[in-house]
């Protein structure tokens, strides 16, 4: 230990001692191999491509794994009452990860807009990882594949942002704003 030297953070799981999402995922693979099936995280190769900011990739990662603090989860850990657990976008069902991002009528309107724009038919498989894999498997022209992937990330981000704006800023669901934001992100 030297007094004239500044402390620095190092990431011991990388040769260069610098944190990266790729090295983080590698650590997850190594630490979870005994507890999960070998191909459980195979979808991740399509996730960590740097097409969107890392915070968006991380959000989508948590969504796919179902590790979001949606209202059903907050109820399970005693943070909210059952009467407060309904989805803020539709107020028709309890807010779960799947419901919020793919089952809610408001979310479905967003997905439908994107699919109609692309002229693509797609149905949600009913679970988060399957939704991501199914979306990535849709056949679009090679030159549009990156844009297609960005649209998925952008929709997930916008749904979460809209949900939080409603809860924390007394906002209202605005499909037009979401469409504009998704289009803007996709064209950046």
Backbone as CSV, one residue per row, in Angstrom:
resi,resn,N_x,N_y,N_z,CA_x,CA_y,CA_z,C_x,C_y,C_z
1,UNK,0.840,-1.175,0.000,0.000,0.000,0.000,0.887,1.240,0.000
2,UNK,0.571,2.121,-0.957,1.383,3.336,-1.059,0.487,4.561,-0.898
3,UNK,0.983,5.532,-0.163,0.218,6.744,0.093,0.095,7.607,-1.156
4,UNK,1.070,7.604,-2.016,1.059,8.465,-3.200,0.274,7.859,-4.368
5,UNK,-0.337,6.715,-4.181,-1.063,6.055,-5.261,-2.565,6.147,-5.010
6,UNK,-3.341,6.421,-6.052,-4.784,6.558,-5.947,-5.422,5.168,-6.006
7,UNK,-6.403,4.941,-5.166,-7.146,3.687,-5.207,-7.934,3.596,-6.505
8,UNK,-8.022,2.408,-7.054,-8.832,2.187,-8.252,-9.622,0.901,-8.081
9,UNK,-10.733,0.848,-8.747,-11.536,-0.364,-8.742,-11.049,-1.283,-9.847
10,UNK,-11.012,-2.574,-9.560,-10.657,-3.538,-10.594,-11.720,-4.620,-10.628
11,UNK,-11.900,-5.197,-11.779,-12.846,-6.286,-11.981,-12.017,-7.544,-12.182
12,UNK,-12.007,-8.401,-11.182,-11.108,-9.546,-11.191,-11.504,-10.633,-12.185
13,UNK,-12.666,-10.506,-12.824,-13.145,-11.537,-13.737,-12.801,-11.231,-15.196
14,UNK,-11.896,-10.298,-15.421,-11.495,-9.917,-16.773,-9.972,-9.753,-16.802
15,UNK,-9.350,-10.165,-17.909,-7.890,-10.072,-18.028,-7.371,-8.640,-17.867
16,UNK,-8.154,-7.676,-18.356,-7.743,-6.269,-18.283,-8.232,-5.599,-16.990
17,UNK,-8.887,-6.365,-16.153,-9.426,-5.863,-14.870,-10.475,-4.767,-15.049
18,UNK,-11.169,-4.783,-16.185,-12.196,-3.790,-16.486,-13.538,-4.512,-16.602
19,UNK,-14.550,-3.963,-15.935,-15.878,-4.570,-15.994,-16.459,-4.453,-17.393
20,UNK,-17.095,-5.527,-17.843,-17.880,-5.500,-19.071,-19.076,-6.414,-18.868
21,UNK,-20.136,-6.153,-19.596,-21.326,-6.997,-19.486,-20.976,-8.429,-19.892
22,UNK,-20.119,-8.561,-20.893,-19.710,-9.885,-21.361,-19.036,-10.673,-20.229
23,UNK,-18.132,-10.044,-19.484,-17.458,-10.746,-18.385,-18.444,-11.049,-17.256
24,UNK,-19.410,-10.165,-17.047,-20.431,-10.395,-16.029,-21.267,-11.622,-16.373
25,UNK,-21.699,-11.718,-17.633,-22.472,-12.879,-18.077,-21.635,-14.147,-17.946
26,UNK,-20.362,-14.042,-18.256,-19.462,-15.186,-18.104,-19.423,-15.667,-16.657
27,UNK,-19.365,-14.742,-15.736,-19.379,-15.100,-14.309,-20.707,-15.777,-13.959
28,UNK,-21.812,-15.252,-14.497,-23.112,-15.874,-14.238,-23.136,-17.310,-14.724
29,UNK,-22.631,-17.544,-15.939,-22.578,-18.900,-16.487,-21.805,-19.822,-15.549
30,UNK,-20.621,-19.381,-15.153,-19.763,-20.210,-14.306,-20.418,-20.511,-12.962
31,UNK,-21.036,-19.492,-12.359,-21.620,-19.661,-11.035,-22.931,-20.427,-11.043
32,UNK,-23.615,-20.455,-12.173,-24.929,-21.091,-12.213,-24.937,-22.454,-12.883
33,UNK,-23.824,-22.900,-13.416,-23.817,-24.155,-14.167,-24.394,-25.330,-13.383
34,UNK,-24.185,-25.382,-12.103,-24.677,-26.497,-11.315,-26.182,-26.411,-11.074
35,UNK,-26.750,-25.241,-11.198,-28.141,-25.055,-10.820,-29.108,-24.955,-11.999
36,UNK,-28.623,-24.766,-13.204,-29.510,-24.552,-14.338,-29.163,-25.492,-15.475
37,UNK,-30.111,-25.636,-16.375,-29.845,-26.455,-17.549,-28.791,-25.767,-18.415
38,UNK,-27.992,-26.534,-19.146,-26.858,-25.962,-19.884,-27.227,-24.880,-20.893
39,UNK,-28.379,-24.964,-21.532,-28.729,-23.995,-22.576,-29.670,-22.901,-22.093
40,UNK,-29.825,-22.776,-20.788,-30.768,-21.790,-20.267,-30.426,-20.369,-20.711
41,UNK,-29.143,-20.049,-20.800,-28.728,-18.703,-21.168,-28.234,-18.608,-22.611
42,UNK,-28.565,-19.595,-23.439,-28.114,-19.575,-24.829,-28.648,-18.343,-25.571
43,UNK,-29.809,-17.848,-25.166,-30.401,-16.678,-25.809,-29.533,-15.434,-25.649
44,UNK,-28.663,-15.433,-24.643,-27.891,-14.227,-24.308,-26.985,-13.776,-25.446
45,UNK,-26.599,-14.671,-26.323,-25.731,-14.265,-27.437,-26.415,-13.229,-28.336
46,UNK,-27.741,-13.240,-28.358,-28.481,-12.244,-29.131,-28.781,-10.987,-28.329
47,UNK,-28.514,-11.042,-27.047,-28.854,-9.919,-26.173,-27.730,-8.906,-26.054
48,UNK,-26.517,-9.377,-25.820,-25.380,-8.504,-25.520,-24.610,-8.169,-26.793
49,UNK,-25.217,-7.393,-27.677,-24.581,-7.045,-28.944,-24.175,-5.579,-29.030
50,UNK,-24.501,-4.802,-28.019,-24.143,-3.389,-28.037,-24.989,-2.561,-28.988
51,UNK,-26.168,-3.047,-29.344,-27.043,-2.320,-30.264,-27.787,-1.186,-29.567
52,UNK,-27.922,-1.323,-28.273,-28.611,-0.325,-27.450,-27.726,-0.059,-26.235
53,UNK,-27.986,1.000,-25.487,-27.166,1.267,-24.302,-27.186,0.079,-23.331
54,UNK,-26.092,-0.116,-22.597,-26.026,-1.245,-21.652,-27.175,-1.291,-20.655
55,UNK,-27.670,-0.140,-20.209,-28.778,-0.150,-19.249,-30.039,-0.754,-19.870
56,UNK,-30.214,-0.570,-21.192,-31.370,-1.166,-21.871,-31.162,-2.671,-22.004
57,UNK,-29.949,-3.091,-22.361,-29.649,-4.522,-22.434,-29.884,-5.180,-21.077
58,UNK,-29.442,-4.518,-20.014,-29.595,-5.075,-18.674,-31.069,-5.165,-18.280
59,UNK,-31.846,-4.148,-18.607,-33.276,-4.187,-18.327,-33.917,-5.371,-19.039
60,UNK,-33.613,-5.538,-20.324,-34.188,-6.637,-21.097,-33.744,-7.979,-20.511
61,UNK,-32.481,-8.070,-20.071,-31.985,-9.283,-19.424,-32.855,-9.622,-18.209
62,UNK,-33.107,-8.632,-17.350,-33.928,-8.871,-16.166,-35.366,-9.228,-16.542
63,UNK,-35.893,-8.598,-17.584,-37.246,-8.918,-18.046,-37.303,-10.372,-18.507
64,UNK,-36.354,-10.775,-19.331,-36.343,-12.146,-19.851,-36.236,-13.165,-18.720
65,UNK,-35.441,-12.857,-17.720,-35.295,-13.772,-16.584,-36.457,-13.663,-15.594
66,UNK,-37.339,-12.675,-15.807,-38.481,-12.491,-14.910,-38.096,-11.915,-13.570
67,UNK,-37.012,-11.167,-13.522,-36.492,-10.634,-12.261,-36.765,-9.138,-12.109
68,UNK,-37.930,-8.723,-12.494,-38.304,-7.313,-12.373,-39.176,-7.127,-11.133
69,UNK,-39.111,-5.957,-10.542,-39.942,-5.665,-9.376,-41.317,-5.193,-9.831
70,UNK,-42.016,-6.122,-10.463,-43.395,-5.848,-10.835,-44.257,-6.003,-9.585
71,UNK,-45.496,-5.591,-9.687,-46.346,-5.527,-8.499,-46.612,-6.897,-7.887
72,UNK,-46.700,-7.942,-8.698,-46.926,-9.261,-8.106,-45.750,-9.665,-7.218
73,UNK,-44.558,-9.337,-7.654,-43.369,-9.650,-6.855,-43.319,-8.781,-5.589
74,UNK,-43.658,-7.502,-5.733,-43.682,-6.614,-4.568,-44.716,-7.083,-3.542
75,UNK,-45.842,-7.628,-4.029,-46.850,-8.175,-3.118,-46.296,-9.398,-2.385
76,UNK,-45.616,-10.278,-3.130,-45.064,-11.506,-2.527,-44.085,-11.209,-1.393
77,UNK,-43.347,-10.122,-1.503,-42.382,-9.808,-0.445,-42.942,-8.813,0.574
78,UNK,-44.249,-8.546,0.482,-44.903,-7.725,1.483,-44.726,-6.231,1.317
79,UNK,-44.324,-5.775,0.147,-44.103,-4.339,-0.071,-45.392,-3.575,-0.397
80,UNK,-46.365,-4.292,-1.015,-47.634,-3.643,-1.345,-48.777,-4.574,-0.966
81,UNK,-49.979,-3.999,-0.903,-51.182,-4.790,-0.613,-51.721,-5.379,-1.910
82,UNK,-52.516,-6.426,-1.809,-53.055,-7.052,-3.019,-53.936,-6.101,-3.826
83,UNK,-54.608,-5.182,-3.151,-55.459,-4.224,-3.869,-54.641,-3.234,-4.702
84,UNK,-53.337,-3.148,-4.437,-52.462,-2.242,-5.185,-51.664,-2.962,-6.276
85,UNK,-51.950,-4.240,-6.501,-51.123,-5.050,-7.391,-51.581,-5.064,-8.845
86,UNK,-52.649,-4.355,-9.174,-53.108,-4.351,-10.567,-52.165,-3.568,-11.470
87,UNK,-52.142,-3.964,-12.702,-51.337,-3.307,-13.734,-51.794,-1.856,-13.892
88,UNK,-50.847,-0.937,-13.903,-51.209,0.481,-14.034,-51.548,0.856,-15.476
89,UNK,-51.188,0.003,-16.420,-51.490,0.311,-17.818,-52.927,-0.039,-18.180
90,UNK,-53.453,-1.146,-17.609,-54.811,-1.575,-17.978,-55.759,-1.701,-16.790
91,UNK,-55.244,-1.833,-15.589,-56.013,-2.011,-14.356,-56.953,-3.223,-14.427
92,UNK,-56.632,-4.200,-15.297,-57.503,-5.362,-15.461,-56.974,-6.611,-14.766
93,UNK,-55.660,-6.729,-14.631,-55.057,-7.923,-14.039,-53.902,-7.511,-13.148
94,UNK,-53.446,-8.480,-12.347,-52.252,-8.243,-11.548,-51.079,-8.012,-12.469
95,UNK,-50.209,-7.122,-12.067,-49.025,-6.818,-12.858,-47.937,-7.860,-12.579
96,UNK,-47.697,-8.709,-13.570,-46.577,-9.652,-13.541,-45.647,-9.238,-14.670
97,UNK,-44.475,-9.831,-14.718,-43.550,-9.486,-15.801,-44.186,-9.799,-17.148
98,UNK,-44.717,-11.004,-17.282,-45.315,-11.365,-18.573,-46.495,-10.460,-18.904
99,UNK,-47.384,-10.269,-17.936,-48.555,-9.429,-18.210,-48.140,-8.022,-18.639
100,UNK,-47.253,-7.407,-17.879,-46.856,-6.027,-18.174,-46.295,-5.876,-19.583
101,UNK,-45.414,-6.783,-19.981,-44.711,-6.608,-21.256,-45.389,-7.263,-22.450
102,UNK,-46.228,-8.294,-22.233,-46.821,-8.989,-23.376,-48.302,-9.314,-23.247
103,UNK,-48.856,-9.316,-22.037,-50.240,-9.718,-21.867,-51.228,-8.579,-21.714
104,UNK,-50.757,-7.447,-21.319,-51.597,-6.277,-21.086,-52.118,-5.713,-22.410
105,UNK,-53.382,-5.303,-22.426,-53.943,-4.771,-23.675,-53.193,-3.526,-24.150
106,UNK,-52.685,-2.730,-23.208,-51.913,-1.537,-23.591,-50.581,-1.946,-24.231
107,UNK,-49.901,-2.924,-23.625,-48.639,-3.406,-24.194,-48.873,-4.067,-25.544
108,UNK,-49.951,-4.830,-25.642,-50.261,-5.480,-26.918,-50.480,-4.456,-28.026
109,UNK,-51.060,-3.312,-27.680,-51.268,-2.260,-28.682,-49.922,-1.759,-29.218
110,UNK,-48.920,-1.685,-28.339,-47.589,-1.246,-28.761,-46.966,-2.276,-29.691
111,UNK,-47.011,-3.549,-29.275,-46.452,-4.615,-30.122,-47.181,-4.677,-31.466
112,UNK,-48.523,-4.545,-31.428,-49.301,-4.587,-32.672,-48.901,-3.468,-33.624
113,UNK,-48.678,-2.278,-33.083,-48.240,-1.153,-33.927,-46.927,-1.483,-34.638
114,UNK,-45.976,-2.014,-33.881,-44.671,-2.352,-34.465,-44.818,-3.453,-35.509
115,UNK,-45.581,-4.486,-35.179,-45.750,-5.608,-36.108,-46.471,-5.176,-37.380
116,UNK,-47.496,-4.339,-37.223,-48.212,-3.828,-38.402,-47.292,-2.996,-39.285
117,UNK,-46.440,-2.186,-38.653,-45.494,-1.373,-39.412,-44.566,-2.259,-40.254
118,UNK,-44.134,-3.361,-39.687,-43.214,-4.266,-40.373,-43.939,-5.274,-41.260
119,UNK,-45.268,-5.357,-41.136,-46.017,-6.336,-41.920,-45.710,-7.766,-41.503
120,UNK,-45.521,-7.961,-40.199,-45.116,-9.264,-39.676,-46.206,-9.801,-38.754
121,UNK,-46.441,-11.103,-38.847,-47.320,-11.788,-37.898,-46.447,-12.451,-36.852
122,UNK,-46.852,-12.309,-35.594,-46.068,-12.883,-34.511,-46.994,-13.130,-33.346
123,UNK,-46.809,-14.246,-32.687,-47.594,-14.489,-31.473,-46.643,-14.769,-30.328
124,UNK,-47.007,-14.291,-29.186,-46.181,-14.436,-27.998,-46.288,-15.867,-27.466
125,UNK,-45.149,-16.523,-27.217,-45.172,-17.898,-26.720,-45.691,-18.072,-25.292
126,UNK,-45.851,-17.013,-24.530,-46.421,-17.135,-23.201,-45.418,-17.091,-22.064
127,UNK,-44.130,-17.045,-22.365,-43.123,-16.857,-21.316,-42.023,-15.974,-21.873
128,UNK,-41.327,-15.305,-20.986,-40.441,-14.216,-21.392,-39.286,-14.663,-22.293
129,UNK,-38.580,-15.685,-21.912,-37.447,-16.142,-22.715,-37.926,-16.561,-24.102
130,UNK,-39.050,-17.242,-24.146,-39.620,-17.663,-25.424,-40.016,-16.486,-26.303
131,UNK,-40.508,-15.408,-25.670,-40.867,-14.209,-26.438,-39.638,-13.623,-27.128
132,UNK,-38.554,-13.519,-26.365,-37.318,-12.967,-26.924,-36.791,-13.861,-28.058
133,UNK,-36.721,-15.152,-27.805,-36.201,-16.079,-28.819,-37.089,-16.078,-30.059
134,UNK,-38.398,-16.031,-29.854,-39.331,-16.008,-30.973,-39.166,-14.727,-31.799
135,UNK,-39.023,-13.587,-31.110,-38.836,-12.315,-31.812,-37.551,-12.336,-32.641
136,UNK,-36.482,-12.859,-32.047,-35.206,-12.916,-32.749,-35.257,-13.881,-33.927
137,UNK,-36.174,-14.846,-33.853,-36.287,-15.841,-34.921,-37.158,-15.422,-36.095
138,UNK,-37.843,-14.281,-35.979,-38.695,-13.809,-37.074,-37.822,-13.488,-38.286
139,UNK,-38.270,-13.928,-39.428,-37.517,-13.700,-40.656,-37.787,-12.303,-41.204
140,UNK,-36.789,-11.462,-41.111,-36.823,-10.140,-41.739,-35.592,-10.050,-42.629
141,UNK,-35.616,-9.100,-43.559,-34.466,-8.968,-44.460,-33.187,-8.743,-43.670
142,UNK,-32.110,-9.312,-44.160,-30.819,-9.278,-43.468,-30.421,-7.852,-43.058
143,UNK,-30.606,-6.899,-43.956,-30.198,-5.522,-43.666,-31.100,-4.854,-42.628
144,UNK,-32.235,-5.468,-42.320,-33.139,-4.895,-41.328,-33.105,-5.642,-39.994
145,UNK,-32.309,-6.681,-39.884,-32.271,-7.504,-38.672,-31.864,-6.687,-37.431
146,UNK,-30.849,-5.840,-37.582,-30.403,-5.028,-36.440,-31.534,-4.102,-35.988
147,UNK,-32.190,-3.456,-36.925,-33.294,-2.565,-36.594,-34.420,-3.342,-35.904
148,UNK,-34.705,-4.543,-36.403,-35.726,-5.404,-35.819,-35.404,-5.701,-34.349
149,UNK,-34.138,-5.978,-34.065,-33.717,-6.262,-32.690,-33.842,-5.019,-31.815
150,UNK,-33.447,-3.874,-32.360,-33.525,-2.620,-31.598,-34.981,-2.304,-31.242
151,UNK,-35.896,-2.600,-32.141,-37.318,-2.359,-31.864,-37.758,-3.155,-30.629
152,UNK,-37.343,-4.415,-30.534,-37.695,-5.222,-29.359,-37.192,-4.558,-28.078
153,UNK,-35.913,-4.213,-28.058,-35.319,-3.574,-26.880,-36.047,-2.262,-26.551
154,UNK,-36.335,-1.496,-27.576,-36.965,-0.181,-27.372,-38.373,-0.305,-26.808
155,UNK,-39.123,-1.281,-27.290,-40.486,-1.460,-26.784,-40.455,-1.852,-25.313
156,UNK,-39.580,-2.784,-24.963,-39.460,-3.183,-23.554,-39.101,-1.959,-22.695
157,UNK,-38.119,-1.190,-23.155,-37.689,-0.002,-22.412,-38.837,0.994,-22.253
158,UNK,-39.568,1.237,-23.324,-40.652,2.222,-23.287,-41.814,1.772,-22.413
159,UNK,-42.124,0.488,-22.425,-43.195,-0.003,-21.555,-42.805,0.208,-20.094
160,UNK,-41.568,-0.155,-19.756,-41.107,0.015,-18.363,-41.074,1.498,-17.978
161,UNK,-40.593,2.326,-18.881,-40.530,3.771,-18.606,-41.917,4.356,-18.425
162,UNK,-42.847,3.943,-19.287,-44.218,4.439,-19.207,-44.875,3.992,-17.888
163,UNK,-44.664,2.748,-17.531,-45.191,2.207,-16.280,-44.671,3.023,-15.099
164,UNK,-43.382,3.288,-15.079,-42.790,4.034,-13.969,-43.247,5.489,-13.948
165,UNK,-43.442,6.069,-15.109,-43.944,7.451,-15.168,-45.353,7.532,-14.580
166,UNK,-46.154,6.516,-14.846,-47.514,6.491,-14.299,-47.474,6.354,-12.781
167,UNK,-46.634,5.464,-12.298,-46.575,5.204,-10.850,-45.927,6.352,-10.090
168,UNK,-44.785,6.828,-10.573,-43.985,7.765,-9.785,-44.177,9.235,-10.149
169,UNK,-44.746,9.497,-11.330,-44.901,10.891,-11.753,-46.342,11.227,-12.112
170,UNK,-47.277,10.354,-11.725,-48.699,10.560,-12.020,-48.951,10.765,-13.515
171,UNK,-48.183,10.062,-14.331,-48.352,10.165,-15.783,-49.562,9.380,-16.264
172,UNK,-49.782,9.409,-17.555,-50.876,8.665,-18.188,-50.305,7.872,-19.354
173,UNK,-50.966,6.759,-19.652,-50.526,5.932,-20.763,-50.678,6.721,-22.057
174,UNK,-49.608,6.768,-22.846,-49.604,7.552,-24.073,-48.994,6.724,-25.203
175,UNK,-49.856,6.033,-25.937,-49.405,5.156,-27.024,-48.651,5.944,-28.091
176,UNK,-49.133,7.119,-28.406,-48.488,7.935,-29.440,-47.046,8.297,-29.037
177,UNK,-46.853,8.672,-27.777,-45.521,9.018,-27.283,-44.597,7.796,-27.334
178,UNK,-45.123,6.650,-26.953,-44.323,5.426,-26.981,-43.901,5.108,-28.410
179,UNK,-44.841,5.210,-29.352,-44.518,4.954,-30.767,-43.411,5.887,-31.244
180,UNK,-43.515,7.151,-30.904,-42.488,8.124,-31.310,-41.132,7.794,-30.686
181,UNK,-41.135,7.429,-29.404,-39.884,7.102,-28.721,-39.247,5.843,-29.282
182,UNK,-40.046,4.825,-29.576,-39.515,3.591,-30.166,-38.919,3.903,-31.538
183,UNK,-39.625,4.677,-32.334,-39.119,5.027,-33.670,-37.830,5.823,-33.561
184,UNK,-37.775,6.762,-32.631,-36.568,7.589,-32.464,-35.374,6.727,-32.043
185,UNK,-35.594,5.804,-31.098,-34.503,4.917,-30.651,-34.025,4.021,-31.791
186,UNK,-34.974,3.534,-32.566,-34.619,2.629,-33.659,-33.824,3.326,-34.750
187,UNK,-34.053,4.623,-34.904,-33.379,5.359,-35.974,-32.090,6.042,-35.531
188,UNK,-31.738,5.923,-34.255,-30.515,6.576,-33.760,-29.287,5.926,-34.355
